[in-house]
Amino acid sequence: MKKILVIRLSSLGDVVLTAPVLFALRKQLGVEVHLLTKPKMGDLLHGGAAVDKFYTWGETGLMSKLKAEKYDGILDLHCNFRSYWSRLILFLYSISQGIDRLIRGSFASAGTKMLKVQGYEKRRFTRWLYVKTKSPQFKVSHVQERYLDAANQLMKGLGCGGIEIRDWSVGLPVYSGFSEDSQRDVPGDISTFGEANFPGSYRVAILGGTYETKKIPKSVWQDVFSQDNNNWYLIGGANEKGLALELVAEFGNRLFDGVGIFDLETSSRCIALCDVVVGGDTGFSHVAAAYNKPLLLIWGSTDPGLGFAAGFENNNVLHLLPKDLSCHPCSKLGFDACPQGHFRCMKGYSAQEIKLLLQKLQANSLGGH
């Protein structure tokens, strides 16, 4: 059995995007997969079927532990200074071990091979050109395609076959969601959140985002909840607590405030058991797509053409994009404030188009997705 180390340090959504490729390596080729990531970034993959063993950047004795694993290959799906440094250390260690065996005369008999290392194409310059020119000719392929290409190149170098992925919604933990009274179990501690144990079904609103220009503003959420009378969980970080309280005050007890309360795993379980999700270009939208949930993805300063959109080859994901806006996209990652000061990419959506897309999501949900 081949053993490989996969490096993807952050962010949350990017780590989730690795899951289908890692799952395929394990299930199709029998590869033992270890993942090196930053603290908490791999939490959503724990308990799933994509990774055999986890390592965390910064943990005590990390490099000594990785050296002891004696990997056959390294798949670098981050390609930054930290990942380059890690793979260089392990590569040089493998060379030293090979030289040592050669000196001892056991190199051939041990069947030792050089550690194989493979990165992926980040397409930084092309993405920069797309942001600067807005020209479709500079759109890049989805990052999961590039992850897959890199994995197959590594497997070829290790003398293995390739992998194919037809279902990109795999690899995360599977949750059962119904108690004996046919109500969905509430994510988190039932004694704390029992008053919000919505019967039947509920939806999830993702309030958070890494950058302000990727967060959905209050006016858009007002349109969402005005057009949809279902029960909703609100999830997000502590920075969105004020917005959550304002929305709950306006729309009443059909909104349950989990913002700043649910941890990553609880938020993920909340998404896994829901019917519909609405969010921006943020990590938990990737989680929703990974669970194949009907998802309305509302775009701000970024764009699917940058190659990191949630829901690759997933018809359950609907994308709401700015129209006829010459400044869009304005960033690869997002900004703390709109550079133009108007934030029309998010605030230019109409209540009617949101309503129509929510109705389409409802149809997807009733279709059993």
Secondary structure, 3 states (H helix, E strand, C coil): CCEEEEECCCCHHHHHHHHHHHHHHHHHHCCEEEEEECCCCCHHHCCCCCCCEEEECCCCCHHHHHHHHCCCEEEECCCCHHHHHHHHHHHHHHHHHHHHHHHHCCHHHHCCCCCEEEECCCCHHHHHHHHHHCCHHHCCCCHHHHHHHHHHHHHHHCCCCCCCCCCCCCCCCCCCCECCCCCECCCCCHHHHHHHCCCCCCEEEECCCCCHHHCCCHHHHHHHHHHCCCCEEEECCHHHHHHHHHHHHHHHHHEEECCCCCCHHHHHHHHHCCCEEEECCCHHHHHHHHCCCCEEEECCCCCHHHCCCCCCCCCCEEEECCCCCCCCCCCCCCCCCCCCCCCHHHHCCCHHHHHHHHHHHHHHHHCCC
